[in-house]
Amino acid sequence: MPLKFQIITPEKIVFQDEIDQVTLNTADGEITVLPNHVPLVTLLKPGEMICKKNNVEYPHAVTGGFAEIRPDNSVIILADTAERAEEIDVARAEEARQRAEKLMKEERTMDSQEYAALQATLDRAMIRLKVGNKYRKIKPEIK
């Protein structure tokens, strides 16, 4: 029995399919969700999320959000941002990382809100780089 799976961001449905399992980074650590998993709502930590279908991995870069695992074998990810590995522009992610690091090092006064926004930009770029570089050669075809 497959899992009915969706990754939803404020902009769009990033991924939707029936899958065999998904591995998530939660606030309590990494978990793998299989069919008939106990119902759960959990906070997602930024990082790599791997969906598996027919022994093929479909990695995503996720920058946080929530996961809901339902008793009907459906899993809904409400992500701040999410991107399939093959869609990550590694060069753009590297430029974003460099810009954020440069701005954080500049000797100017920054309020906590500005600093937090820069840190979030840097974190997102680092996750995109990690996942994009790891799976650069993988281009799976999936619905």
C-alpha positions in Angstrom: 0.0 0.0 0.0 1.7 3.3 -1.1 1.7 6.6 0.7 -0.3 9.4 -0.9 2.3 12.2 -0.7 2.3 16.0 -1.3 4.8 18.8 -0.7 3.0 22.1 -0.7 4.6 25.6 -0.4 2.8 28.9 -0.3 3.4 29.2 -4.0 2.5 25.8 -5.4 2.4 22.0 -5.1 6.0 21.1 -5.6 5.6 17.3 -5.7 2.6 15.0 -5.6 2.6 11.2 -6.1 2.1 7.8 -4.5 5.4 6.7 -3.0 6.8 3.8 -0.9 8.5 5.9 1.8 9.8 9.3 2.7 12.7 10.3 5.0 12.3 13.7 6.8 14.4 15.8 9.1 12.1 16.7 12.1 12.7 18.7 15.2 13.3 15.4 17.0 15.6 13.9 14.5 15.4 12.0 11.1 12.5 9.7 10.6 11.4 7.5 7.7 7.7 7.2 7.1 6.4 3.9 5.7 2.8 2.8 5.1 0.7 2.4 8.3 3.0 4.9 10.2 1.5 6.2 13.4 -0.3 9.5 12.9 1.9 12.5 13.6 2.2 16.2 13.1 5.8 17.4 13.4 8.0 20.5 12.8 10.4 20.0 9.9 14.0 21.1 10.1 15.7 22.5 7.0 17.5 19.9 5.1 17.2 17.1 2.6 13.9 15.1 2.2 14.1 11.9 0.2 11.0 10.2 -1.3 11.4 6.7 -2.6 9.3 5.0 -5.2 10.1 1.6 -6.8 13.7 1.8 -5.2 14.4 5.1 -6.9 15.2 8.1 -4.7 13.7 11.6 -5.4 15.5 14.1 -3.2 14.2 17.6 -2.3 15.7 20.5 -0.5 13.3 21.8 2.2 13.8 24.8 4.4 11.4 24.0 7.1 7.7 23.7 7.7 5.4 21.0 9.0 4.7 17.4 8.2 1.4 15.7 8.8 1.2 11.9 8.7 -2.4 10.8 8.5 -4.0 7.4 9.4 -5.2 7.0 5.8 -1.5 6.6 4.6 -1.3 10.1 3.4 1.6 12.5 4.1 1.3 16.2 3.6 4.4 18.4 3.8 3.7 22.2 4.3 7.1 23.6 3.5 8.4 27.2 3.8 10.2 26.4 0.5 10.9 23.1 -1.3 12.8 22.3 -4.5 13.4 19.1 -6.3 17.1 18.3 -6.5 17.2 18.3 -10.3 15.7 21.8 -10.4 18.3 23.4 -8.1 20.4 25.9 -9.9 23.7 25.3 -8.1 25.4 28.4 -9.5 22.6 30.7 -8.3 22.6 29.0 -4.9 26.4 29.6 -4.6 26.0 33.3 -5.6 23.2 33.6 -2.9 25.5 32.0 -0.3 28.4 34.3 -1.2 26.2 37.5 -1.1 24.7 36.6 2.3 28.1 35.8 3.8 29.5 39.0 2.5 26.6 41.1 3.9 26.9 39.3 7.3 30.7 40.1 7.5 30.3 43.8 6.6 31.0 46.1 9.5 27.7 47.8 9.6 25.1 47.8 12.3 22.3 45.4 11.6 19.2 44.9 13.7 18.2 41.4 14.7 15.5 41.2 12.1 17.9 42.0 9.3 20.4 39.5 10.6 17.8 36.8 10.9 16.7 37.4 7.3 20.3 37.1 6.1 20.8 34.0 8.2 17.7 32.4 6.6 19.0 33.3 3.2 22.3 31.7 4.0 20.7 28.6 5.4 18.5 28.2 2.3 21.5 28.6 0.0 23.5 26.0 2.0 20.7 23.4 1.9 20.2 24.0 -1.9 24.0 23.6 -2.5 24.2 20.4 -0.4 21.3 18.7 -2.1 22.0 20.1 -5.6 25.6 19.1 -5.6 24.9 15.6 -4.1 22.3 14.8 -6.8 23.6 16.9 -9.7 23.8 13.9 -12.1 20.4 12.4 -11.1 17.4 13.5 -13.1 14.6 11.1 -12.4 11.3 11.4 -14.3 8.3 11.4 -12.0 4.8 12.7 -12.2 
